[in-house]
Each structure stands twice: as C-alpha cells, then as structure tokens.
C-alpha cells in the first residue's frame, strides 16, 4: 500500500467526523422540536419515546448488521456516501409529516440511512490509524455526536422559534445531501488491515455474521463491555432526549433558550469529554490496557451525584451546572470502548464488530432509554403532574450503578482475551 501522509489521514478523519456531525444533527433535531411537535400532532410522551428512541433504534441496529457485513467486503467510502444522502433526505421529509404515523415512517428512514454510517467509518479509522493511536482517533470521530447535538439544538431551537418545526427539518436536512458529494470525491478507501501487524493473514478474509457473533461471545470482555455500554447509553439518551422537555416543564424555559443552553452544554462538554476519554486512555493504556475500560467505569461512577444535582436542584443555574459536568463524564466511554472491541478481532471483522456493538448499545440504550422514561412519566402523571418527568428520569441512576459494575467486570477479562487475539 502506498504510504498515506499524516495530513491526508487527518483529512479523512475530519471528513468522517463531519459526516457524524450530520448524523447527530439529523438524529437529535427531533428532540429539541418534540414539545412543538407534541402540541401540533397531539402526541403522548410514550409516542415521543417511540419516535426518538425505540422505533428509530430498531431499524438503525437491524439494518446496521447487513450493511456492516457488506462493508467488510465492499467499498466503505461509497456506503457512507449513500447512507449520508439517505438519512439527510429523510430528515427533510420529516417536515412534511401530518400525523404520528407519517413522522414515524420518516424517522424509520433516518434510522435506515444512519445504519450505514458508523460501522464502516470505525473500520476505516482503524485502517488509517495504528492500535496505539486508535482510541484517540475514534474519540475525535465520536466528538461528532456532540457537535451534532450542539448544531441541532442551537439551530433547531432557533428555527423552531422563528419559522416552525417543519422548516427546521428542511433547513438542517438538505445540507447533508450536498456534503455527501464532497465526501464521495475527496475521501479514499483504505486497504483493510493496513496498520496491523496481522494484515497479511487476515486482511483478505471474510466472515459470516454467525462466525463473528460466536467469536465475540467467546470474548467475555466484549460481552461485558457491550452490556455495560448499553446500560450507559440508556442513561445518556434517557437524559439527553428528555432534558429539553424537563427544562420546559419544570424550569419554565422557552424553546429557543433551551436550544442555546443545551446545545452549548452538550456540544462543548460532550466533545471535550469524548476527546479526553480517548486521549487519556491511550496514554494510560500504554502500560496497562485495562485502563481503556477502567477510565469509563470511574467516569460513570463519579457522574452519579451530578445526575442527582441535575434532576433535583430547583435552581436552574445549578441544575445546568451539574448537567455540564455529567455530560463531560458521560461522554468519555465511546472511543476507548470501540478501541477495545477492535483489539479483540482482526481487521476483516471490524465493521461487523462495530455493528454488533452498536446493535446491543442502541437497542438497550437508544431503544429503551427514551421509551422507558416516557412510559414511566405517563404512568406517574395522574399522581405527580409535571413532576412525573423528574422521577421518571431518575431511573437512570439505577442503570448507572449496574453499568459501572459491568465495566469493571470487563476489565478482569481483558488480559486473557487479548492474549487469545494475539
């Protein structure tokens, strides 16, 4: 393979990260708009949870498996290009919805499109960056989540206030289609296994879904890691997806104000936390690779009091202050976790490994987090009124404790599983 310059390698990482920004602008835009959508379309909290969580996640993860299987054999750059154009178009189409079913179908389309984004991108990054730099590179890529939330919340809140929620979907959906063309013509597909010592043995191999599942299940590190991450993502989406409604109902904030405040909090602290998680664990992991999972475990443990402060502080300033700390700590897990998952398998399995990891964390987290909180909120509303949402969101405290325990459990299996891989 022709040697890739650091400048071009970093350019590809930047382009993949920008694609991920578009991914999360389109995914999280619904969240900042949901109170306006709820009023116009007369929806319940359970229906909002289905739109932003379970239904989207179901199609996102199930389509992710065959797409990732294809990506382990085909051109991943092209797959990302088509996926980016599709989810952007479906975001724009969301603005045409006249009822719950039509909006649900549009969200399914967004989920199907986004299924082809991250697994191929993870695999490309691991082929551009060697093992000792992967957690940092994957963490930089993952900052796209929080920059996407920042743009989605800021622009979505403003456009909703000025022009309505339908226009917000159009304005923020179409640019992704244009970016997909730039991505197609400027990003090159890397050789599989290009940065691995085992590349000559494994780069040309292909594996079935069942084979990869069996291998991953035999690596107990992956099993505990996926479950721990899934429960943590339950907490992330249980908090992020309902925080706009929480601030509107319990703190009396307006939509545009919520968009600015949450966009800045999640965008800045989330991006910093994501980068810090990858950078610090790459540094500590040079001596002991278990720090790739110990780091997220300690971060989640420390975050528990900040969640309490976010939900139960009556003063809006202090509630948002604790939310910022929580967002930083919550976001540290992703880069290290994907890096560990990729350590456990050869290059020819990485896109499918990412897809299986995302299947678990998104069904547990994105699928159930917003939905369970919405259901609990609806059940508690007759007795608690608007306070029902506060207590429904507090369920994530239980999930955080279990997630922490599973992350620590995963660290105990790493040395054995990594020796098996080597």
ABEGO torsion letter per residue (X at the ends): XBBBBAAAAAAAAAAAAAAAAAAAAAAAAAAAAAAAAAAAAGBBAAAAAAAABAAAAAAAAAAAAAAAAAAAABBAAAAAAAAAAAAAAAAAAAAABABAAAAAAAAAAAAAAAAAAAAAAAAAAAAABBAAAAAAAAAAAAAAAAAAAAAAAAAAAAAAAAAEAAAAAAAAAAAAAAAAAAAAAABBBBBBGAABAAAAAAAABBBBAAAAAAAAAABAAAAAAAAAAAAAAAAAAAAAAAAAAAAAAAAGBBAAAAAAAAAAAAAAAAAAAAAAAAAAAAAAAAABAAAAAAAAAAAAAAAAAAAAAAAABABAAAAAAAAAAAAAAAAAAAAAAAAAAAAABBAAAAAAAAAAAAAAAAAAAAAAAAAAAAAAAAAAAAAAEAAAAAAAAAAAAAAAAAAAAAAAAAAAAAAAAAAAAX
